[in-house]
C-alpha cells in the first residue's frame, strides 16, 4: 500500500470541511424542535454544557486518533489498541447513514422547485405523504418515479464531488457551499424576523422553562444532540483529522468547529421559530400547536408557512429548501468519505476505485429502497436505530476502551494533541472522557434499548421495526466482524 495520503491544502480547508460536516439537515429542522420540546430556552443551558462537557472532549479524541495514526477508523483503532472491528462498526454506520441521508436530501431538492408556485396546495400533509412520497400501508415496494429521479441527481452530484478527492472535491465543495449556505440562511432569517408574529415564536424558543431542567430526559436530549450534530463518535472527524498536516493545531480547530456549528443551530432556531410565530398568529393558535417534529417540520409545517405568505412565499420557500440541500450535500460528502478512506487504507484501493465501488453500491441500494412507497418508513426506522444505537454504541465503545481499559493511551494521545495545539488538554479532558461522557452515553443507550423493547417506536408493528432496525444493527455487527477478519492488501493500485 502506498504511504502517500491526500491532505488538506491548509488548516482553513480542514476547518471548513469539518464545519460542513457538522452543519447539516439536522441543524436546520431538528435542533429547533428538540430545543422547544425540551423546555425552550431552558434547553440551551444543558445544550451549552454538553458542548464543553462531552462534545469537545470526544471531538478531540477523534482528532487525536485520526491525526496520530493518519488512517480511517479501522486501521487507526487497529494501530491504537488492536480494535479494528470497532473502526469497521463506525464505517458500517456511516454507510447506512449515507444511504438514507440521500433520500431526505432529494426531498429537500424537490421541494425547492415545489416552492415556486406553492405546488403542494392547501393540504401540505396529504401532498407530502400521499402525492409526493406516495406512501403505502405497511411495507410496500412499488416504484415511485419522482423519488427515483431525485435520488439519481443527488448521487450524481455527491459522486462528482467525491471523485475530486480531498482537495479538489471535498475541500472545494465546502469553500463554495458553506459561504453560500450562510448567505442563503441569513436572508431567510432576516425575512422570518420581519414577519408579523415573529416575536411570539422567539419567545417560545428563548423563554426558559426551568422546571424542564429537572427532567433527566432534557439533559439526555442535549448530550445526544451534540454527538450527532458535531459528527463525533462515528468516524467522520477521525477521518478528516487524518488528512491534516503533522503540525496542526487540533484543539483550536475543534473549538472553531464547535462554536460555528452551535452558532448556526441557534441561528436556525431563530429563523424557524420566527416563522412558526408568524404561522401561529395567522391561524390563531399557540406556537406549540403548529410545530411538528423532525421531517414534519421541514416538509409539512414549512410549506404551510410559505403558503400563508401568499406569492411572496415562493422565494422564502426556495431559500429554505435550498439551504437544506446545500447543508445536506456537505454533510453527505463527509459521511461517505469515511468508508472510502477505510477501504483505501485496508485494501490499497485507489481513490477512484473506492469512490466507484462504495459510492456506486450505496447509490444502487439507496435508489432501490428509497424509490418505493415505503421510503419514509425506511428513513424513519433506519435513522432512529443508526443514530441512537449505531452512533452512540460506537462512540461509547471507543471512549471506554481508551479511557477505562487503555489508560496509558490517554497520556499518549494527550501529548500528541498538545504538541502543536494552542489549547492544551489536561486533567479536565481526562476526567470528562473517563466519567462524564461515557456515563451520559451509556445511560442514553440503555434507555433507548429499554424504550424500544417496552414501547416500540413510531407506532410501527414490532415485526417491521425489528426487521428493519434489527437488520441495520446486525449489518453493523456482521460488517465489523467480517471486514476486520479479512487480510490487509498491501499492493498499490492505480
C-alpha positions as CSV (number, residue, x, y, z in Angstrom):
1,X,0.0,0.0,0.0
2,X,1.3,3.4,-0.8
3,X,2.3,5.7,2.1
4,X,1.1,8.7,0.1
5,X,-2.0,10.2,1.7
6,X,-4.2,13.1,0.5
7,X,-4.2,16.2,2.6
8,X,-6.0,19.5,3.1
9,X,-4.4,22.4,1.3
10,X,-4.4,24.4,4.5
11,X,-5.9,24.3,8.1
12,X,-8.7,26.5,6.8
13,X,-9.7,23.8,4.4
14,X,-10.0,21.3,7.2
15,X,-12.0,23.7,9.4
16,X,-14.4,24.5,6.5
17,X,-14.9,20.8,5.8
18,X,-15.4,19.9,9.4
19,X,-18.0,22.7,9.8
20,X,-19.6,21.5,6.5
21,X,-19.9,18.0,8.1
22,X,-21.3,19.3,11.4
23,X,-23.8,21.7,9.8
24,X,-26.4,19.6,8.1
25,X,-30.1,18.9,7.7
26,X,-30.4,18.3,11.5
27,X,-29.2,21.8,12.4
28,X,-32.0,23.5,10.4
29,X,-35.0,21.3,11.3
30,X,-34.0,19.0,14.1
31,X,-32.3,21.3,16.6
32,X,-35.2,23.9,16.9
33,X,-37.7,21.2,17.5
34,X,-35.6,19.3,20.1
35,X,-35.0,22.6,21.9
36,X,-38.6,23.5,22.0
37,X,-39.7,20.0,23.0
38,X,-37.2,20.1,25.9
39,X,-38.1,23.3,27.6
40,X,-37.4,26.1,25.1
41,X,-34.8,28.5,26.5
42,X,-34.1,26.1,29.4
43,X,-32.7,23.5,26.9
44,X,-30.0,25.9,25.9
45,X,-28.3,25.6,29.3
46,X,-27.7,21.8,29.2
47,X,-27.0,22.1,25.5
48,X,-24.2,24.6,26.1
49,X,-22.9,22.4,29.0
50,X,-23.0,19.4,26.8
51,X,-20.8,21.0,24.2
52,X,-17.9,21.5,26.6
53,X,-18.6,18.5,28.9
54,X,-19.0,15.9,26.2
55,X,-18.9,17.2,22.6
56,X,-15.5,18.8,22.6
57,X,-13.8,16.1,24.6
58,X,-15.0,13.4,22.2
59,X,-14.2,15.6,19.2
60,X,-10.6,16.0,20.5
61,X,-10.3,12.2,21.0
62,X,-11.4,11.7,17.3
63,X,-8.9,14.3,16.2
64,X,-6.1,12.7,18.2
65,X,-6.6,9.2,17.0
66,X,-7.1,10.2,13.3
67,X,-4.1,12.6,13.3
68,X,-1.7,10.4,15.2
69,X,-2.2,7.3,13.0
70,X,-3.2,9.1,9.8
71,X,-5.8,6.4,8.8
72,X,-9.6,6.0,8.7
73,X,-11.2,4.3,11.8
74,X,-10.5,0.6,11.2
75,X,-6.7,0.9,10.8
76,X,-6.4,3.8,13.2
77,X,-8.1,1.7,16.0
78,X,-6.1,-1.3,15.0
79,X,-2.8,0.6,15.5
80,X,-4.1,2.3,18.6
81,X,-5.4,-0.8,20.5
82,X,-5.8,-3.7,18.1
83,X,-9.6,-2.9,17.9
84,X,-10.1,-2.9,14.1
85,X,-13.7,-4.2,14.5
86,X,-14.6,-1.0,16.4
87,X,-13.5,1.0,13.4
88,X,-15.4,-1.1,11.0
89,X,-18.6,-0.7,13.1
90,X,-18.3,3.1,12.7
91,X,-17.7,2.7,9.0
92,X,-20.8,0.5,8.6
93,X,-22.8,3.2,10.5
94,X,-21.7,5.9,8.0
95,X,-22.5,3.7,5.0
96,X,-26.1,3.2,6.3
97,X,-26.5,6.9,7.2
98,X,-25.2,7.9,3.7
99,X,-27.8,5.6,2.0
100,X,-30.8,7.1,3.7
101,X,-29.5,10.7,4.1
102,X,-29.5,10.9,0.3
103,X,-33.3,10.3,0.4
104,X,-34.1,13.2,2.7
105,X,-31.7,15.4,0.6
106,X,-33.6,14.5,-2.6
107,X,-36.9,15.5,-0.9
108,X,-35.4,18.9,0.0
109,X,-34.2,19.3,-3.6
110,X,-37.7,18.5,-4.9
111,X,-39.3,21.0,-2.5
112,X,-37.1,23.8,-3.8
113,X,-39.0,23.6,-7.0
114,X,-42.4,22.8,-5.4
115,X,-41.9,26.2,-3.6
116,X,-42.2,28.0,-6.9
117,X,-46.0,28.4,-7.3
118,X,-46.5,26.5,-4.0
119,X,-47.4,23.4,-5.8
120,X,-48.3,21.4,-2.6
121,X,-51.7,23.1,-2.4
122,X,-53.7,23.7,0.7
123,X,-53.2,20.3,2.4
124,X,-49.4,20.0,2.8
125,X,-49.6,16.8,4.8
126,X,-51.6,15.0,2.2
127,X,-49.3,16.3,-0.5
128,X,-46.1,15.2,1.2
129,X,-47.3,11.7,2.3
130,X,-49.8,10.8,-0.4
131,X,-48.8,12.7,-3.5
132,X,-45.1,13.2,-3.3
133,X,-44.0,10.1,-1.3
134,X,-47.0,8.0,-2.4
135,X,-46.7,6.4,1.0
136,X,-48.3,2.9,1.2
137,X,-49.6,0.8,4.0
138,X,-47.1,-1.5,5.7
139,X,-44.0,-2.4,3.7
140,X,-44.9,-1.6,0.1
141,X,-42.2,-1.8,-2.5
142,X,-43.9,-0.3,-5.5
143,X,-41.8,2.0,-7.6
144,X,-42.2,5.8,-7.3
145,X,-40.6,7.6,-10.3
146,X,-40.3,11.1,-8.8
147,X,-38.3,9.7,-5.8
148,X,-36.1,7.7,-8.1
149,X,-35.1,10.7,-10.3
150,X,-34.4,12.9,-7.3
151,X,-32.1,10.3,-5.8
152,X,-30.2,9.9,-9.1
153,X,-29.5,13.6,-9.2
154,X,-28.3,13.7,-5.6
155,X,-26.0,10.7,-6.0
156,X,-24.6,12.2,-9.3
157,X,-23.7,15.4,-7.5
158,X,-22.2,13.7,-4.5
159,X,-20.1,11.2,-6.6
160,X,-18.8,14.1,-8.7
161,X,-17.5,15.8,-5.6
162,X,-16.0,12.6,-4.2
163,X,-14.2,11.8,-7.4
164,X,-12.4,15.2,-7.0
165,X,-10.7,13.8,-3.8
166,X,-9.9,15.7,-0.6
167,X,-8.6,18.9,-2.1
168,X,-10.3,19.3,-5.5
169,X,-13.6,17.7,-4.3
170,X,-14.4,17.8,-0.6
171,X,-12.5,21.0,0.2
172,X,-13.5,22.9,-2.9
173,X,-17.2,21.9,-2.4
174,X,-17.1,23.3,1.2
175,X,-15.4,26.5,0.1
176,X,-18.3,27.1,-2.3
177,X,-21.3,25.7,-0.4
178,X,-20.6,26.9,3.2
179,X,-20.5,30.6,2.3
180,X,-23.5,30.0,0.1
181,X,-25.3,28.4,3.0
182,X,-24.6,31.3,5.3
183,X,-25.8,33.8,2.7
184,X,-29.0,31.9,1.9
185,X,-29.9,31.2,5.5
186,X,-29.1,34.7,6.7
187,X,-31.6,36.1,4.1
188,X,-34.1,33.5,5.3
189,X,-33.7,34.5,8.9
190,X,-34.0,38.2,8.1
191,X,-37.1,37.6,6.2
192,X,-38.6,35.5,9.0
193,X,-37.8,38.2,11.6
194,X,-39.8,40.7,9.6
195,X,-43.0,38.6,9.7
196,X,-45.8,39.6,12.0
197,X,-45.9,37.3,15.0
198,X,-42.2,36.6,14.8
199,X,-41.7,37.8,18.4
200,X,-44.2,35.2,19.6
201,X,-42.2,32.4,18.1
202,X,-38.9,33.8,19.5
203,X,-40.5,33.9,23.0
204,X,-41.4,30.2,22.6
205,X,-37.8,29.4,21.6
206,X,-35.9,31.5,24.2
207,X,-38.3,31.7,27.3
208,X,-36.8,29.3,29.8
209,X,-39.0,26.6,31.3
210,X,-36.8,26.0,34.4
211,X,-38.9,23.1,35.6
212,X,-37.8,21.2,32.5
213,X,-34.2,21.2,33.6
214,X,-35.1,18.9,36.5
215,X,-36.1,16.2,33.9
216,X,-33.2,13.9,33.1
217,X,-34.6,13.5,29.5
218,X,-33.8,17.1,28.7
219,X,-30.2,16.6,29.6
220,X,-30.0,13.3,27.7
221,X,-31.6,15.1,24.7
222,X,-28.9,17.8,24.9
223,X,-26.0,15.4,25.2
224,X,-27.4,13.2,22.5
225,X,-27.9,16.0,20.1
226,X,-24.4,17.3,20.5
227,X,-22.9,14.0,19.5
228,X,-24.9,13.7,16.3
229,X,-24.6,17.4,15.5
230,X,-20.8,17.6,15.8
231,X,-20.3,14.4,13.7
232,X,-18.3,12.8,16.6
233,X,-18.1,9.1,17.5
234,X,-18.7,7.6,14.1
235,X,-15.5,8.2,12.2
236,X,-16.1,11.4,10.3
237,X,-13.9,13.8,12.3
238,X,-11.3,11.0,12.9
239,X,-11.0,10.5,9.1
240,X,-10.9,14.3,8.4
241,X,-8.1,14.7,11.0
242,X,-6.1,12.0,9.2
243,X,-5.7,14.4,6.3
244,X,-4.2,17.2,8.4
245,X,-0.6,18.1,8.3
246,X,1.7,16.9,11.1
247,X,1.9,20.2,12.9
248,X,-1.8,21.0,13.1
249,X,-3.4,23.0,15.9
250,X,-6.2,20.5,16.6
251,X,-7.8,21.9,19.7
252,X,-8.0,25.4,18.2
253,X,-9.6,24.0,15.1
254,X,-12.0,21.9,17.2
255,X,-13.2,24.9,19.2
256,X,-13.8,26.9,16.0
257,X,-15.8,24.0,14.5
258,X,-18.0,23.5,17.7
259,X,-18.7,27.2,18.0
260,X,-19.6,27.6,14.3
261,X,-21.9,24.6,14.5
262,X,-23.7,25.8,17.6
263,X,-23.9,29.4,16.3
264,X,-25.6,28.1,13.2
265,X,-28.0,25.9,15.2
266,X,-29.1,28.9,17.3
267,X,-29.5,31.0,14.1
268,X,-31.6,28.2,12.7
269,X,-33.7,28.2,15.8
270,X,-34.3,31.9,15.5
271,X,-35.3,31.6,11.8
272,X,-37.6,28.6,12.3
273,X,-39.4,29.8,15.4
274,X,-39.9,33.3,14.0
275,X,-41.6,31.7,11.0
276,X,-43.7,29.4,13.3
277,X,-44.7,32.5,15.4
278,X,-46.0,34.1,12.2
279,X,-48.0,30.9,11.4
280,X,-49.4,30.8,14.9
281,X,-50.6,34.4,14.7
282,X,-52.1,33.8,11.2
283,X,-54.0,30.7,12.3
284,X,-54.9,31.9,15.8
285,X,-53.3,29.0,17.6
286,X,-50.4,28.7,20.1
287,X,-46.9,28.1,18.6
288,X,-46.9,24.6,20.2
289,X,-49.8,23.6,18.0
290,X,-48.1,24.4,14.7
291,X,-44.9,22.6,15.5
292,X,-44.3,19.1,14.3
293,X,-41.1,17.2,14.8
294,X,-38.3,16.2,12.5
295,X,-39.3,15.6,8.9
296,X,-42.7,17.1,9.5
297,X,-41.3,20.4,10.5
298,X,-39.5,20.8,7.2
299,X,-41.9,19.2,4.7
300,X,-45.3,19.9,6.3
301,X,-45.2,22.9,8.6
302,X,-42.9,25.0,6.5
303,X,-44.9,24.6,3.3
304,X,-47.9,25.8,5.4
305,X,-45.9,28.8,6.5
306,X,-44.9,29.6,2.9
307,X,-48.4,29.3,1.7
308,X,-49.5,31.7,4.4
309,X,-47.3,34.4,2.9
310,X,-49.0,34.4,-0.5
311,X,-47.0,34.8,-3.6
312,X,-44.1,36.3,-1.6
313,X,-43.7,32.9,0.0
314,X,-42.2,31.4,-3.2
315,X,-38.8,33.0,-2.6
316,X,-38.9,32.2,1.1
317,X,-39.6,28.6,0.4
318,X,-36.9,28.3,-2.3
319,X,-34.3,29.8,0.1
320,X,-35.3,27.4,3.0
321,X,-35.1,24.2,0.9
322,X,-32.0,25.4,-0.9
323,X,-30.4,25.8,2.5
324,X,-31.4,22.3,3.4
325,X,-29.8,21.0,0.1
326,X,-26.6,22.9,0.5
327,X,-26.1,21.9,4.1
328,X,-27.0,18.3,3.3
329,X,-24.6,17.9,0.4
330,X,-21.5,18.9,2.5
331,X,-22.6,16.5,5.3
332,X,-23.3,13.6,2.9
333,X,-19.9,14.0,1.3
334,X,-18.2,13.9,4.8
335,X,-20.3,10.8,5.7
336,X,-19.2,8.8,2.6
337,X,-15.6,9.9,2.8
338,X,-15.3,7.6,5.9
339,X,-15.9,4.3,4.1
340,X,-14.0,5.5,1.0
341,X,-10.9,6.2,3.1
342,X,-11.4,3.0,5.2
343,X,-11.4,0.7,2.1
344,X,-8.4,2.6,0.6
345,X,-6.5,2.0,3.9
346,X,-7.4,-1.7,4.2
347,X,-7.2,-2.9,0.6
348,X,-4.9,-0.4,-1.1
349,X,-7.6,0.8,-3.5
350,X,-7.1,3.9,-5.5
351,X,-9.4,6.9,-4.7
352,X,-11.4,6.4,-8.0
353,X,-11.9,2.7,-7.3
354,X,-13.0,3.3,-3.8
355,X,-15.5,6.1,-4.9
356,X,-16.8,3.9,-7.7
357,X,-17.4,0.8,-5.6
358,X,-18.5,2.4,-2.3
359,X,-20.5,5.2,-3.9
360,X,-21.9,3.1,-6.7
361,X,-23.1,0.3,-4.5
362,X,-24.5,2.8,-1.9
363,X,-26.3,4.7,-4.7
364,X,-27.9,1.5,-6.1
365,X,-29.1,0.3,-2.7
366,X,-30.3,3.8,-1.9
367,X,-32.3,4.3,-5.1
368,X,-33.9,0.8,-4.8
369,X,-35.0,1.2,-1.2
370,X,-36.0,4.8,-1.2
371,X,-37.8,5.0,-4.5
372,X,-40.6,2.8,-3.1
373,X,-43.9,3.5,-1.3
374,X,-42.2,2.7,2.0
375,X,-39.4,5.3,1.6
376,X,-40.4,7.3,4.7
377,X,-40.8,4.1,6.8
378,X,-37.2,3.1,5.9
379,X,-35.8,6.6,6.6
380,X,-37.6,6.9,10.0
381,X,-36.6,3.5,11.4
382,X,-33.1,3.4,10.0
383,X,-32.4,6.9,11.2
384,X,-33.6,6.0,14.7
385,X,-31.5,2.9,15.0
386,X,-28.4,4.2,13.3
387,X,-28.3,7.3,15.5
388,X,-29.4,6.0,18.8
389,X,-27.7,2.6,18.7
390,X,-25.1,2.8,15.9
391,X,-23.5,6.2,16.7
392,X,-24.0,6.1,20.5
393,X,-22.8,2.5,20.7
394,X,-19.7,3.1,18.6
395,X,-18.8,6.3,20.4
396,X,-19.3,4.8,23.8
397,X,-17.1,1.8,23.0
398,X,-14.3,3.9,21.6
399,X,-14.3,6.0,24.8
400,X,-14.5,3.1,27.2
401,X,-11.8,1.1,25.5
402,X,-9.4,4.0,25.6
403,X,-10.2,5.7,28.9
404,X,-11.1,2.7,31.1
405,X,-9.0,-0.2,29.8
406,X,-6.1,1.5,28.0
407,X,-5.3,4.3,30.4
408,X,-1.6,4.8,29.1
409,X,-3.0,5.5,25.7
410,X,-4.8,8.6,27.1
411,X,-1.5,10.1,28.0
412,X,0.0,9.4,24.6
413,X,-2.9,10.9,22.8
414,X,-2.9,13.9,25.1
415,X,0.8,14.5,24.5
416,X,0.3,14.2,20.7
417,X,-2.5,16.8,20.6
418,X,-0.7,19.2,23.0
419,X,2.5,19.2,20.9
420,X,1.2,21.8,18.5
421,X,-2.2,22.9,19.8
422,X,-3.0,26.3,21.3
423,X,-5.4,24.9,23.9
424,X,-3.7,22.2,26.0
425,X,-5.5,19.1,27.1
426,X,-5.1,18.2,30.7
427,X,-6.8,16.7,33.8
428,X,-10.2,18.1,32.8
429,X,-10.2,16.3,29.4
430,X,-9.2,13.1,31.1
431,X,-11.9,13.4,33.7
432,X,-14.6,14.2,31.2
433,X,-13.7,11.3,28.9
434,X,-13.4,8.9,31.8
435,X,-16.5,9.8,33.7
436,X,-19.0,12.3,32.3
437,X,-19.1,11.4,28.6
438,X,-19.2,7.6,28.9
439,X,-21.8,7.7,31.7
440,X,-24.1,10.0,29.7
441,X,-23.7,7.9,26.6
442,X,-24.3,4.6,28.5
443,X,-27.5,5.9,30.1
444,X,-28.7,7.2,26.8
445,X,-28.0,3.8,25.1
446,X,-29.6,1.7,27.8
447,X,-32.7,3.9,28.0
448,X,-33.1,3.8,24.2
449,X,-32.9,0.0,24.1
450,X,-35.4,-0.3,27.0
451,X,-37.8,2.1,25.3
452,X,-37.6,0.1,22.0
453,X,-38.2,-3.2,23.8
454,X,-41.1,-2.0,26.0
455,X,-42.8,0.7,23.9
456,X,-41.6,0.1,20.4
457,X,-41.0,3.2,18.2
458,X,-43.2,5.4,16.0
459,X,-46.2,3.1,16.2
460,X,-44.7,0.6,13.8
461,X,-45.6,-3.1,14.1
462,X,-42.9,-4.9,16.0
463,X,-42.2,-7.2,13.0
464,X,-41.5,-4.1,10.8
465,X,-39.4,-2.4,13.5
466,X,-37.2,-5.4,14.2
467,X,-36.9,-6.4,10.6
468,X,-35.5,-3.0,9.5
469,X,-34.0,-1.7,12.7
470,X,-32.7,-5.0,13.9
471,X,-31.4,-5.7,10.4
472,X,-29.4,-2.5,10.4
473,X,-27.8,-3.2,13.8
474,X,-27.0,-6.8,12.6
475,X,-25.4,-5.2,9.5
476,X,-23.2,-3.0,11.7
477,X,-22.0,-6.0,13.7
478,X,-21.5,-8.5,10.9
479,X,-19.8,-6.0,8.7
480,X,-17.4,-5.1,11.5
481,X,-16.5,-8.7,12.2
482,X,-16.1,-9.9,8.6
483,X,-14.1,-6.9,7.4
484,X,-11.8,-6.9,10.5
485,X,-11.0,-10.6,9.8
486,X,-10.1,-10.0,6.2
487,X,-6.4,-9.6,5.4
488,X,-5.0,-6.2,4.5
489,X,-3.9,-5.8,0.9
490,X,-0.6,-4.0,0.6
491,X,-0.3,-3.8,-3.1
492,X,-0.7,-0.4,-4.6
493,X,-3.4,0.1,-7.2
494,X,-3.5,3.0,-9.7
